[in-house]
């Protein structure tokens, strides 16, 4: 049920951003990424985004589609999605770092 709520929230919050021509091309950002660099950077993400399931509204990001991850991070970085913590974190990441994290988390198995 929590996953369904997250998906509904994501689709409604993100639809304006996803269909805008003003955002960077997710594929280009992913192409800049390095999976090992993403693994290194991902340790900070894992402190809040647990690998075992949703915790206090914080979603699991293991197994997330790389393009979705990039789009979400760009939305947080440009403050189109509201979450002060994620806006701060995304705001200090460059495109290469976002692409690296996207590659890394997309390759991890989601929780069962």
C-alpha angles and dihedrals in degrees: 000000000000090000091051091051091049091051092049091048091046094050095048095043096042103041094086091051097041095058096043120109090212098079129090118262107266092210092056091050092048089050089058091055130104117203095214090051088049090053090053093048093042094071089080092050092051090060089075105014100068118206094224103061147299112326120193091333096312107128127222111252098190109117095013114152109262094230092050090049092051093046092050093049091048090050091052092044092053090042093241087127118052120231116114094209094049092043089055094047095044090044092064096046122092124214093265091054092047090049091049093050090047091054093046098048093042089059095052121094113252117235117269 
